Amino acid sequence: MHSSSFLPAEHLTLPDQPGVYKYFNEENELIYVGKAKSLKKRVSSYFNKNTGVNLKTRKMVKEIRRIEITLVNSEFDALLLENNLIKKTHPKYNILLRDDKTYPYLLLTKENFPRLFPTRKMIPRKGTYYGPFASVKAMNTVLDLIRNLFTIRTCKLDLSPYKVAEGKYKVCLEYHIGNCQGPCVGLQKEVDYQRELEQVKHVLKGNLGIAKTYFKQEMQHHAENLQFEKAQLMKEKLESLENYQAKSLVASPSINNLDVCTIVSDEKSAYVNFMRVKNGALITSKNVELKKKLDESDEQLLLTALIRLQDQFQSDADEVLLNIELTEPIEGLNVFMPKIGDKKKLIELSLKNALYYKKEKALLLGLNQDKKDRVIRQLQQDLSLPEIPDHIECFDNSNIQGTNPVASMVCFLNGKPAVKEYRKYHIKTVVGPDDFASMKEVVSRRYKRLQEESKPMPKLIVIDGGKGQLSSAVEALKELGVYGQMPIIGIAKRLEEIYFPGDSYPIHIDKKSESLRLLQRIRDEAHRFAITFHRSTRSKNAFGTQLTAIPGIGKSTADNLLSHFKSVKKISEASEEEIARVIGASRARALTAWKEKNKGA
């Protein structure tokens, strides 16, 4: 562990106040965001501890080159700021909620006679969003209730006053079956429509008591005016609302506006259940998994999940129930760990959900792992390999019509593509279209590099091609002195024949075998990667040749453009001012004139 002398100079002036600290590495990348009641104590603890610190934390500390801090008024404010920063920047050492779903919302539009409909995209200018809902089913239950209780229009007509006055519209089926009161033809005033919308908003916020009072008053009003059919309709709507509330009831109706958050964990992950309760009714329940990054405590993990889930579900809870005690109270966060009563039952219900989620994840992980192991074990058996091929590398060449020869290498770990390990190769030593010599070059370059860097060799090498390409790859391995250290095969596409070095005849794996499908997938991925790289190279070269034909633009200028804009498409879309910043005004004018001349060509 670093001694205190290695601590960046900034810590010497850190205040004993609440705030957020940010760690940056040598490349000035943000690698960690943390919160603290005392910045001085918390930040110093990373550098002063010599025992009880896990390897991941030690690794992070070694990377720190700069610290930034932001002071806030309370530890709760630090929690909120930390959450916002992590959401925006995703530092590599911070906990991430393992949940990439796009949740549904209900949007109440900003227009005359607003509409209410589901959406997964948030565009604030369009109106007010309610949610997110934990599932489509939960959202549809609320939407169906609202459409049963209120006459909210579903059409997309522009109901501006002048459009309605022009008499362009006619009532539709929704009007005839009583689901709409015909605002499109002036049969409903907007002020009456807005009265109903106010109740819709209360239902969406979970304030069912206010909506129930509204229907009671409407029922009494109609009854007093001898409008018994209308009074009966209000009574039926009141009963629908009460039935919905009864189905949602998980505790006493007197328990109002609180959140429940519970946690269970193991060595690698934590599983959190979050529930929102209003008037005794459960209006949201959500499970999330958090992967531990720096051996965080359950308290840290629970607080992280709580703040993010409250933010995500727009909670305005007065109180939060937890299943673990906080070491110290957090000013601004009203938390409570109940021992008896209805609130204790809510904790037990939430904990039951968290435990079930943990069990479900473990079962799913086991099934997935079993399947992955089964496939690569089957491949080991089918090819008579000495070891399980949990690291496979596959090579392919691409030189359509003999131009721009390139090659690719894709890597699969435990039967899954490891995209970060993929490699692209420009052929350097081969003149003209020669697949065999090109294969020898890239295989030699790949494993010479692994030798020099002392990195592990694959358990299986796959060559996309028949005997010729395979023999070339074997030559490369022999010259490097590594032939025989790992198995190598060639796979010929036409009949899916598999060749081993030195064998006169190929072997055939059952066409329905999972192991053959894995080999085909690896081969196809290498082919796709090579073709994509070849097209990109060919396009760049063709564009570069065209560019260099323009007076004042040479190869170096063309390379600078491609290096800055990254693609031909982006160069073609760039403005003259943007191009001038890269290659100067005169060349930019020449290029712009050329683009205009060749537009549509």
Order of alpha helices (4+ residues) and beta strands (2+ residues): beta-beta-alpha-alpha-beta-alpha-beta-beta-beta-alpha-alpha-alpha-alpha-alpha-alpha-beta-beta-beta-alpha-beta-beta-alpha-beta-beta-beta-beta-alpha-beta-alpha-beta-beta-alpha-alpha-alpha-alpha-alpha
